[in-house]
Structures are given as C-alpha cells and as structure tokens.
Amino acid sequence: MAETDIDLERRTQAVKRDIIETHKWNTADTMTSIRIISSLFLVFLTPKFFGFFVVYTFIGLTDALDGWIARKTGTASDFGARLDSIADMLFYGAVLIQNPSFH
C-alpha cells in the first residue's frame, strides 16, 4: 500500500471510531429500529389482510417521522442515516416478497 492509502485508512478508522463512541441513542433511532422490526413482521402477513395495511401504513408514518424528529431535536447523525437506509431496504424487500405478482 502506498503511504497515502495507509493514511486514508487510518483516518477512516478514526472517523468510524468517533461515530461509534460519540453517538447517543435517541427517539429517532428507536423509531427506526421499530420500523426494522415491523418490516420483518410484514413478511409474514398476507397483503390482502387488513393487518398488512395497518403495518404498512405504520412503517410509512414512522419513516417520515423519524427524520423529522431527528432534525427538530438536533439529533440527526450518520449512524441514524445509515440505520434509516437499512430500514428502507428491509421494508422494500418485505414489500417485494409479498407482492402477489411474484408468486
């Protein structure tokens, strides 16, 4: 590795360490975590079932609210943004799995 690659790797590791050490769990992170769990639960519901609609709507609302809460309370973070992206991917995956056109 070139000297600049080693320096870049060290700085990247330091930034990751700072993010992990300085992040404080907050309400928006909790909402995002609940959205992750709800997305996994969505896989086991039938799309024509009313419960599917309720969980689907809940996930959509929490998706909008968690970012808004993080910005309003000043707790937006890189960790929260990454967690939100993971929740989005799980949600889209669950909806694709339950899409009747794939069965």
Order of alpha helices (4+ residues) and beta strands (2+ residues): alpha-alpha-alpha-alpha
